[in-house]
Amino acid sequence: MAETAVSFVLLQLGQFVIKESCKSAVEERGSVAGIKRDFNEIKDELESLHASLKDADKKAADDGEGGGGGSNGVKTWVKQVREASFRIEDVIDYYNMFLAERASHSIFKSALQMIPGLNTIMNTDHQIVSEIQDIKLCLHRIKERSTRFEFLSDNDAGSHRRTKAPRIGDPRMAPYFIEETQVVGFESARDELVRCLVEGNNELMLVAVVGMGGLGKTTLAKHVFDNQLVKKNFDCRSFITVSQSYTIRELLTEMIKKFCKDSNEPIPRGLQNMDDETLINQVRQYLESKRKSFPVHVHELQRLPPDKAWELFCNKTFRGHCPTELEEMSRDIVQKCGGLPLAIVAIGGLLSTKAKTVFEWMKVSQNLRMELDRNVHLTSLVKILSLSYDDLPYHLKSCMLYFGIYPEDYTINRKRLTRQWMAEGFVRHEEGRTLEEAAEECLTELIQRSLVNVSRVGFDGKVKSCQVHDLLREVIIRKMKDLSFCHLCHKDDEQVTLGITRRFSIAAISNNNLTNTSNSGIRAIFVFDKGESPKQLMDGLSAKFKLLKVLDFENSLLNSIPDNLGNLFHLRYLNLSHTKVTVLPKSIGMLVNLETLDLRQTPVHELPKEINKLTKLRLLPAYYRKYEGHYTMLNFTIGVKMQKGIGSLKSLQKLYFLEADHGGNDLIQELKKLKQLRKLGIKHVRGEYGNALCEAIQKMEHLESLNIGAIAKDEILDLDLESPPTYLRVLNLKCKLTKLPEWIPNLKYLVKLRLGLSNFQDDPLDSLKNLPNLLRLNLWDDAFSGKRLHFRKGGFHKLKELDLTRLNTLSSVSIDEEALLCLEHFRFNNNPQLKVVPQDLQNLKNLQFLGFADMPVELVDSIDLEKDGPCHWIINHIPLVLIRQKVGEKFHDYKLRPIPTQRII
């Protein structure tokens, strides 16, 4: 509970001390040099406390559960350590802000002697010194108080670990006593694992069952172990439970005891006195005549499907059928359990003790978080779900807690989440990889640990969005409260919170919500309220919360930014996407630590020149898409205008969409300086910019995504790159080309290619078919002006998605039998001359989806079963076939109609 906060601030202290040590002696004078020594002392004191925090956190948690007499003392001590860490973090940030202010005034120091602002700075200096001395005294007292609790240090704790079977009352005991007839929904998984064990040759096999806590991994393993077929096939069987803390020596000892017990053999003499090597040899000798080699089978246990979840709930709650009057409410409760067997059993056990009335059921459903805290039936659920969290390293614990900030059932965008982690400092910077890559590895690890569920995956296999199980989120919220990590502000909140918190998540805005709080150390504010404008909140931020690092207003009703925004010196992440903000203040240039400025889907069309001062800015997505009115490829997306000086944004990695005609060749020349760019989107490009643009792109060695749009559909662009970026993965060209650029077929890392307005008269597919990693191909808006496209044998061997849209002269598509072997999604959209369904679609055996949008009525009728379409047989093998028909002028004005198919297996 305190270890995460202390570990985080120790990392900051280490970085701060190193940075300060690099400064020259000339820079150190007066109290500043003394402050540096004080920070070193604080770091030493905090490191000595850190060594015993794991044991302290564990005792605080154990005492809290057991209600022991010492619980309040330990919990209070842990809370004091955590809050001292917060104070240290705050004073570091205030000190950095003070140094920046002093540096900006030093040049004019003599002229400013008489200005009150300078006195403010000097006063701040003395306040910081006073706070540091108080923190040192506080840490000394905390360390003195720690002696009464006899905490074990990390080294001591390691030598005291024990491998024990679960205690009576431990939730992990439950699988030992569940009868076969009580197990619901595991039949298929059980049979699969039994087959792995009893079929095949006599080789040793490791079978791993993985999944989130509460899915029933131990229950499944125990019932496979007890299966009669398994018993008959193995003369040596042992079921061993390994606790979270164990030593290899005691695990081996336990294995030998179990082997002997299960085979009715005596336990070897002197077992407890054997050294490690002897123990290993004992186990090896016992298994020597058994299976030898080591194939591995991993079974990922899935959640229960709705019917099995309902069956389990009814068995546990009613010992049979659910009363009719409770069915609707009961099904809502089962849905909240999200297919998690432990949750269903725990909540079913609770409800079995309640009166069978709608009122009682409703109370449990609405007050589930309170029930988790107080009800004995649900404590096992909380413990199990907490185990996986407790086992995380400290930086992943902070990342995991972030999921509690988002509202219930919220689907969280991967990029949004990982950028917030980066801004908070949760992501470790390591040589050889970007912060973005490190953040995505953190998310991947949480997914692999089965703590985070993937909601949507892109065509390239990358996670697009994710979320956590509802009940795991409830456990996270409990921990957020215990750790002062974040306070959730709801509509019925009368006041914010007592004590300290580091973040606010605002589900409903109350004007006195944040104005009354004394929490000046707030690091992040998130607004999820879509019903009320957060203007008043926004206006008071810079005066109230000077240490803010993260501000997220995505999808809120915010329509303006105050002029004093620039006072937020530490702000690293500012998300204004999908708001009504139209103008950014000039003070944006004072946000010298800003890394992410998200302006997606905002009407901001011109950025102030002051933005060019943001030398740490990494990500600048800025555009507005017009979903209302008539669609045209070049005018659907509006970009932003930027002023002279853009070349100073040396840290910029993502910039899209920049309007090139505002600045012209001079602007393009400055792009050459942005050598860290990974993603560039540029619009309104004129033919005369071609050479300069190509030169700039060739200097962007790290570029992975390139999107170029011409100023008009007849504007011809010459895009001859002599040495294109090696690692280019995504390419969008929306412009007229005299020919297919020769460098495109040589892009060996390209996964997505979209060509529009190209007006190729010759079929470009022959040139593109051998792109080795291409997964998605879009030919749009007369990219091809011929009549026939031919996908040849062996071509596009990895392609998964294909889209042919608004090719006005296309009248036929042919596909060889061994072409497009991996294609899963195929879309035809508004190709007016394509009046006959391509017969070769029957060759696409892996096709999962086929879409026809605004296609000629002759084609649609030919596959419509209701109209006895003669060509329905061509698409009968495809699982999902959809017809989309436009019904209005707006982008989303259409209706969908499925064509029934009977897939041949």
N, C-alpha and C positions, 0 to 999 in steps of 0.2 A: 504493500500500500504506500509506503514511503520510499521504497527502493527505486521505483520508476522515476519519481520526482528528483531524488538525489542523484541518480545516475545521469539524468538529463542535465542537471545543473553542473555536475562535475565535468561533463563534456564541454559545456560552455565556458566554465572556469579555465579548463585546460587550454582551450583555443584562445581565450582572452589573455592569459598569462604569456603564452607564446607570442602573440601579436604585440603585447606591450614590451616584451623582452627585446624585440627587434628595433625598438625606437632608440634613437641616439640619446646620449647623456644630455645634450643640449636641450632636448625636448622635455627632459625630466627636471622639474624644479618645484620647490615648495611642497605643498600638500599633495601634488600629483605623484611625486616619487614615493611619498609615504603611503598613498593609496595603493600603489602597486605592491608594496611589501605586505600591506594588510590583506590584499586579495590572495597572496601566496599563503599567508597564515590560515585564512579561511578555507582554502583548498585543502591544506594539510589536515585541518580539524575535521572537515567534512569527509575526507577519505577514511579517517580512523573510525568515524561513525558508520560509514557505508559497509564496512566489513561485517558488522553484526545485524544489518538491516533485514536480511532474508529471514533470520531466526526471529527477529522482532515482529516482522509482518506476519509470520506464521503463528506466533503466539497470540498476537492481537486477533487474528481470524479464529483460531481455535478457542480462545477464551470467550470470544463473542458468541460462538455457536454453543459452547458448553455452559455459558453463564457463570464461569468461575469467578472467584472473588477478586482475582488480580486483573480482570479484563479491562476495567476502567482505567487503571494505572498504565497498563501497556498501551492501550488504545490512545490515551492522552499523550503519552510520550511519542508514539509514532506520529500523531497529528502535529505535535510541536516540531518534530524533525521536518515533516513535509512543509509546514508553513515557513520554517526557517529557510528551506530551499527556495520557496517562492520569493522570500525577501531578498535572497542573494541574487536570484535571477533578475528581479526588479532593479536592484541597485547597479548591476552590471549594465542594464539597458539605459538607466538614467545617466550613468557615467559616460557611456558612449555618446549619448545625445548631448551631454554637456561638452565633451571634447569636440564634437562637430560644431556646436554653437561657438565655442571659443576660437576654433580655427577660422570660422567665417568672420570673426570680429578682429582677429589678431593684426591683420594688415592695417586696420584703421584704429588701432587701440588708443593712440594719443588723441585722435579726434573724438573718440567716444567716451573719454573720461567723465564728461559732464552729462552723459545720456543715461537715463534711468535703466535702460536695457542692460547696460554693462553691470550695474549694481545687482540686477536680478541674476546675472550669470555668476557673479562672485558669491551671492547668497546661496545659489544652487550648489556651488562647490562645497561650502561649509555644511550644508544639509547632507550632502553625500558622505562627507567625512564622518559626521555625527551618526548617520545610519550604519555605516560600516563598523564603527566602534561598538554600537549597540548589538549588531549581529554577532560580532566576535564574543561579546559577553554572553549573549543568548546561547551560542553553540557550546561555550564552556560549561554553562549550567546544565544544558541538555546532556552533555557527556558525563557530568557528575551524577546525574539522576539515573543514567543507564546502568550503573554498577549494582543498584538494588534488584534489577531484573535478571542478572546473570545470563545475558544473551551469549550465545555461541557465535564465534567468528566464522567466516566461511570455511577456514581450514578445520576448525574444531567440529563444525557441523558435518563435514565430510567424513570424519572418523567416527561420528556417532550415528551414521545412517544404519538403518535396519531394514531387512526385507521381511515384511510380515504379511500374513494372510489378512484379508479384510476383517475388521472388527464386526461383532454383532451390531446391527444398526447402520453399518456402512452400506450405502446403496449398491456397492459392487457385490454384496452378498446375494442379492435378489436372484440372479440367474441360477444359483445353486439349487433353488427350491421351486422353480417353475416347472410344472408338469407339462408333458408333451402336448396334452389337450388344450393347455392354456396359450400356447404359442400361435399367434395369428400373423399371416403375411410373410412368413419365412420359408414356406414350402419350397419355392423355386431355388432360393439361395442355398438352403440346406441340401437339396438334392444335387446341386452343382458341386458343392464342396465335398460331399460324400463320394461323388464320381471321381473327383480329383484324387481322393485318398485310396480308393479300392480298385480303380481301373488302371490299365496301363501296365508298364513293367515294374520291376522291383527297385527302381531308383529312388533315392531320397528326394523328397519334395518339400519345399517351404511354401505354405499357403498363408497368405496375409489377407486379413479382412480389414478394410479401412473405411472410415466414414466419421461424421461428426459425433460428439458425445450424445448419448441418448438414443442412437439409432438401433441399438440392440446387438452390438458386435460380440460382447461377452455371452449374451443369451444364445446367439446363433452358434458360437464356438462350442459352448457347453452341450448344445443339443446335437451337434455333429459328433462330438466326442462320445456322447452316450448312445449314438445310433447303433442298432444291432448289427448292421452290415460292417461298420467300422470295428466293432468289438470282435467280430468273427475273423477279420482280416489282420488284426494286430495282436501279437502276444505280448507286446510291451506298449502300454498306454499310460500317460500321466498328464494331469491337468494342473498347471502351475500358474498362480497369480503373481504378477510382478507389480509392486507398488511404485509410486513416482520416485521415491528415494530408495536406493538399494545399492549394495556392493556386489561385484561379480562373485566374490568368495562366498557370500551367504546365499546367492542365487544358485551356485553350483551345489552347495551343501543341501539346499532345499530340493534340488532336482534328484540328487542321489537318494535322499530319504523317500521321495515320492516313488521313484523307480522301484526301490526295494519293497515298499508297502504294496504297490499295485501288482507286483509279481510274487508276493509272499516270500521274499528273501530277507535274511537278516541284514540289519544295517552294519556296514563295515566298522570294525573296531577302530577307535581313535579318530573317528571322522572329524570331530571338532578341532583336533590338533594337527590335521593334515595341512601342509603348505599348499600354495596355489597350484603349483605344477602337479602335485599328487592328485588334487581334486580334479583337475582337467583330465588327467590320465584315467581316473576312475570312471568319469562320464564317458570318455572315449572308448574304454574297454567294454563298458556296458552296452554301447550302441554299435560296437565294431562289427558284429555279425548282422546288423540291420542294413537298411538301404544306404548306398554309398554316395552317388553324385548329387548335384544340387540345383535342379530346375526350380523356378519360382512361379507360383500362380497368385496373382493379386485379384481379390474380389472386392469391388467397390460396392459396399452395401447401400442400397437406395432407400428412400423414404417409402412408407407404405402408400399404396394407391388409395384413392378415396373409399372404395368399397371395403378394403381390408381395415382401413383406419376406423371406419364406422362399425365394423364387426367387433374390433377389439374394444372400442369405447362402450358399446352396448354390453359386451360380456363383463367388463369390469364394473360398469356403473349400475346396470339393471339385472345382471346375471341372466340376460336374455334380450327381450324386445323392449324398445323405447316406447313409452306412452305417446299417443298421437299428439297430445297438447304440448309435449316437450320436444317434439322432433325438430322443429325449425330452430329453436334456441340451441338444442344439442348439436345440430349440424354446424351452426356458427362456431360453437366452442371447439368442435373437432377440426374445423378449418383453421382456427388459430394455432392448433397444435402442429400444423404443417407436415403431417405424416410422420412425426417423431414418436416412436413407440413409447419411450419413457415418459414423454409429456402426456400422451393419451392415458397411460396407466396411472400416472400421478394425479392428473386432474379428474379422471374417472373415479379414482379412489376417494378423492375429496368429495365429489358430488354424490357418491354412494352413501355418505353420512348425512347429506342434507335432505330436507323435506322435498318431495317430488312436486315442486310447484314452479310455475314460470317465474315468479318473483325471486325465488331463491337462486334459480339458474341465472337470471339476469344480473343479480348482485355479484355472483362469482365472475361472470364474464366481464363486467365493467370494472371490477376491482381486482383484476388478476395480479397486478403488481403488488398490492397490499397483501394478497393471499400468499404470494411467494415469500414474503417476509415472515409471516406469522404462522402458517399452517404446516403441521407436521407431515401431511401427505405430500407437500410440495418441496420440502427441504432437500430430499434426495435428488430431485430434479435440478435444483439450484446447485447442489454440490457437484453433480456430474458435469453440468454445463460450465461450471467454474474451473474444473480441473484443466481443461485445454487452455483456457486463458492464463491460468496461474503458471503454466509451464512455458509461456512465451518469454523471449528476451525482452528487456525493458523497452527498447525502441519499437518493437512490434506490439507491445501492450498499449502504448500510446496510439499507434496506428489503429488498433482494434477498437479502442474506446471511441474513435471518431465516428464509428457506425451508429453510436447512440445519439449523436448530434442530429442526425437526419430523422424526419418523422417516420412513424410506423408505416410499413409497406412501401416505403420510398425506394424507387429504383435509382441507384447512385451511379452517375457517370464516372467511368474509370479516370479519365483525364482530370476531371474536377477534383476528385478525391486525392489523387496522387500529387497534384499541384498544391493542395492545401497541406499535405504532409511535408512537402518540401519547404513551404513557407514557414511552417512551425519549427523546422529544424529537426524533425524526426528521422530524416533520411541521412544516412552516413555517406559523405563524399569519399570515394575511393578512386585511386589512380586507374585510368584506362576505361572509365565509363562515366556517362553523364549522370547528373542527379535524377533525370527522368528515368533512365534505365534502372538506377538503384531503387527508385520508388516503385517501379513496376515489379521488381524482384520481391519487394516487401509484400505487395499484393498477391503475387504468385504463391509465396510461402504461406500466407493466410488461407488461400484457396486450397493448397495441397494439404494443409492441416485440417481441412474440412470445417473451418470456422466461418468461411465466407462462401456464399453460393453465387455462381455465375448466372446472370439473368439473360445476357445476350452476347453472342460471339459474332465478330465480323467475318467477312468472306475469307480473310487471311488467317483465321484462327485466333486472333487477338481478342481479349476480353473487352467488350464495349461498356457493359454495365454490370453491377453486382448488388447484392443485398445480404442481410443476415436473417436467420430464422427469427420469427417474432419473439419467441421465448428466450432465445439467446440475447436478443436486444434488451429484454427486460432485465436480464442479469447484468448486462453492460451498463444499463442505466443505474442500477444499484451501486455498481463500482464507481461510476462517474460521480455519484453523490458522495460516496465514502472518500474519494480521492480529490474532491473539490475540482474535478476536471471540467465540468460543464453544468450549468443550470438551465433547465428547460422552462421557458416562459410560456404559460398558457393563458387563455382568455380569462380564467377565473382567478388568476394570481392577484392578490391584493398588494403584496410587496415582493421584491425580487428574491432575496435570500439573506439569511444571517450568516456571518462568517465570510470566508474567502471562497471565491470561485474564479476560474481562469477564462471561462468562455460563456457566452450566452447563445442559446438556440431559441429563436423567437417564433413560436407557432402562431401567436396572436399578439399584435402590437397594443400596448397600453401606454399612453403618454407619460404616466408616472412610473412606468415599468423600470426604466434604467436611470431616470433622473434622480431617483432617491437613493440609489446604491452608493456605498462608499468604496466599492471595489475598483480602485484606480489601476489595478494590475491586470485588467482584462486583456487577453491576448487575441481573442477572436470573437466576432459577432456574425451570426447567420440569421437571415430573415427569410422565413418560409410563408409568411402571411401574404396571401394574394388579395385580401379584401380591404386592406387599409394602407394608405401611403405612409412610408417610413420617413417622410421629410423631416419632421420635428426631431426624430431620433438622429437622423443623419446630421442635422445642423449642430447638434450638441456634442458630437463624437470627439472632435479634435481637442476640445477643452477638457472633457471628462476622462478620456481614455488615451493618454499619450503613448502608451506602450503597445497599441494594437499592431498585430502582424497580419491578420486575416480579416477581410471584410467581404461578405458574400451576400449580395442582394438579388441573386438570379431569380427571374420570374416574379419579382415584386412590382409594386406600383410606383416605385421611385421614379421621379421625373426631373430631378435637378440635383446638382452637386454643389455644396457650399464652397465659397471662395477660400475658406481656411482649411480645406482638406490637406493642403501641403504641410500642415503642422504635424501630421502623423509620420514622424521621422522613421519609425521602425516598420511601417507598412510594407509588406512584401507581396501581398496577394489582394487584388481588388477585382471582384467579379460583379460587373454591371450588366451581364448578358440578359437578353429578353426583358429589359426594363425600357422605360420611356425617356430615358436621359438623352438629350439632344446635343449638349455642349459640355466640354470639360473645361474647368477653370485653369487659368495660367499657373496657379500654384501647384498644379500636377507636377511641374518641373522640380519641386522641392522634395518629392518623394524619392530620395536618392537611393533607397534600398529596395524599391519596387522591382519585383521579378516577373510578376504576371499581371497584365492588364487585359481583362476579358471584356470585349465590346461586341461579342457576337449578337446579332439580331437586335441591335440598338440603332436609332436614327442618327447617331453621331456620324457626320459626313466629313468633318474636317478636324484634324488634331492640331492643337496649339504648338507653335514652334518650341515652346519650353519643354515639350516631351523629349526633345533630342538631348536633354541633360541627363536622362535616366540611363546611365552607363551600365547598370546592373540588370536592366530589363531583358528578360529572356524570351517571353511569350507575349505576342501582340496579335491575337485574332480579332479582326474588326470588319464587320460587314452587316448588311441588312438585306434579307431576301423578301421580295414582293410576292406574297402568296395570293394577293388579290389582283384582279385585272388580267389582261392577256399576257400569256407567257412568251418571252423570246429569250433565246439562250444568252445573248450578250447583256441584256438589261434586267434579267431576273435577279441578279446579285449586285447590290450597290457596295462599292468599296469605300475607302477613306482617302482623303487628300492629306499629304504630309509636306512639311516645309523644308527648306534648304537646311542641311545639317544632319540629315538622317544617318550619314556615315559615322557619326560619333556613337551610335548604338552598337558598340563592338561586341556586346554579350548576346545580342539578339539571335535566337534560334528559330523562332517561328514568326512570320510576318505575312498576313493575308487578310483582306485583299487591298493592295496598294493601287491607286489610280495613277497610271503613268503619265497621262496627259497634263497633270498638274505638276509641272517641273520638267517634263520632257527629258531630253538627253542628259541634262545636268543631274537630274534625279537618278537616272539609270547609272551614270558614272559613279555616284556615291554608293550605289549598291555593291560596287566592287570591294568596298571596305568591310562589308558584312560577311566575313569569311566563316563565321560559326553557324550560318543559317542551315537548318535542317529542312525547313518548309517555307516555300515562297509562293505566294499567289499574287499575280499582277494583272491588272485590267487596263482597258483603254490604250492598248499598245498600238502605236503607228508603225508603218513599214520602215520609216526612217530611223526607228530606234533599234532595228534588228541587230546590227553589228555590235553596238554598245551593250545590248542585252546579252548577246552570246558571250562577249568578253567577261561580263560580270558573272554569269552563270558558271563559266569555266573556272573561276577563282573560288567557287563555293564547293570545296572538296568534300564537305560533310552532307551535302544536299541529298535528301531522301524523297522529297515531294515537291513537284513543280507544276504550277497551274498558270497558264498564259492565255489571256483573252484579248482579241483585237478590238479596236475601237469601233469597227463596223464590219458587217459580214462579208463585204467585198474587199476589205483591206488585206492585201497579201503580205505575209510575214516570211522573211528569209531566216530560218533558224538552223543554220549549218554550224553545228558545234564540232570543232576539231577534236576536243577531248571532253566529252560530257562527264558529269559527276559519276564516279564509279558505282556508288551505292544507291543510285536513284531507284526507288521502289514504286512511286506513284507518279504518273504523267498525265496531265490534262491539257490538251491543246484545242482551243476554241478559236480557230482562225483559218483563213484560206491559205492553202499551201500549193506551191507549183508542183511539188512532188513529195513523197514520203521521205523525210530526212533519213539519210543513210545510217545515222548513229542509233536510231531507235531499235532496229532489229538486233543490235549488239548489246543491249542493256540486260545483262545476265541476271540482275537482281530484281528486275521489274515484275511487280505482282498485279498492278492495276494500270490499264491504259484506256483513256477516253479521248476519242477524236471527234470533233464537231466542226462543221462548216468547211472541212478540208477540201471538198469537191474533187476527190480523186476520180479520174475517169477510168483508171485501171484498177482491177481487184487488188486491194492491198494485202489480202489474206496470205498470199504466197510468201510475201516478205516477212510477215509477222508470225507465221505458224510455228517457227522453231524457237521462239522466246522460251527459255528453259523453265522459268518460274512463274509465268503469267497465269493468274487465277481469275482475273476479271477483265472483260473486254466490252467496251461500249462504243458503238458507232452511231452517232447522233447527227441530226440536222444536216443532211446531205454531206456527211463525211465521205460518202461514196455516191457518185452520180451515174453509175452504170446500172444495168438491169439485172445482173445475175451475180450472186455471191456463191463461191464454191469452197467448202471446207474439205480439204484433201486428206487422204489416208495418212495417219501418223501425225497429223498436225494438231497443235494446241493440246498436248498430251496431259497437261495439268489443269487446264481451264475448268473452272467451276461455274462461273456466271457469264452469260452472254446477253447483250442487250442491243437490239436493232430498233432505233427510234427515228421517226420522221425522215426516212430515206425515200424521197418522193418519187424516184424512178425505179426503185427495186421491185421486180416482178416475180423473181424466183430465187429460192435458196436450195442448194443441193449439198448433201452431207455424205461423204464416203463412209463405208461400213466401219472402218477402223479410225475414224476421226472423232474428236471431241469425246474421248472415252470416259473422262471424269466429269463431264458436264452435269450439273445438278439443277441449275436455274436458267431458263431461257425465256426472254421477254420480247414480244413484238409490239411496237407502239406506233400507231398512226402512220403506217406505210400504205398509202392509198392504192398503189398498183399491185400489191401483193394480195391477190383475190383468191388464190388457191392455197390451202394448207400444204406446206412442204411434206411430201410423202416420206422423205428420208428421216423425219422425226422418229419413225419406228426403229431406226438404228441406235437411238440414244437410250441404251438400256439402264443407265444410272440416273436418268432425269427424274427429279423429284417434283419440280414445279414448272408449269408452262403457263405463260400469261399472254393474253391478247387484249390490248387497250386501243380503243377507237380504231378498230380495223374494219375493212370493208364487210358489208353485210353478207356478201356471198361466202366469204371465208368462215365467218361465225356460224352461219346457217349450216354449212357443210359438216360441222362437228357437233351440232346441237341434236341430242337424242330426241328432244320433244318435237323436232321437225324432221325426224328420220334422216338425219345428216349422213350422207353416204361415206364421209371420210372419218367418221368417229373412230373406226377401228385403228386409225393411225396413231391416235393419242390415248387409246384405251389402257395402255400399260402404265400411264403416268399417274401417280397418286393424287396430285392436285392440279386441276386446270381451272383457271379463272378468266372470266370475261369482264373487262372494265369498260364502262361506257360513260362518257362525259355528259353531265346534265346541266351545266351552267358555265359561267365565264371564269369563276375563280379556280385557283389551282386545285383545291380539294373538292370541287363540285363534280363528283362522279359516283356511280353505284357499281357494286361488284356482284357478279353472278357466277356460281360454280357450275362447271360441266361435270355431271356424274361419270365416274370411270370405274371399271372393275379391273384392278391391277392383276395381271397374270403372274402367279408365283411359280 
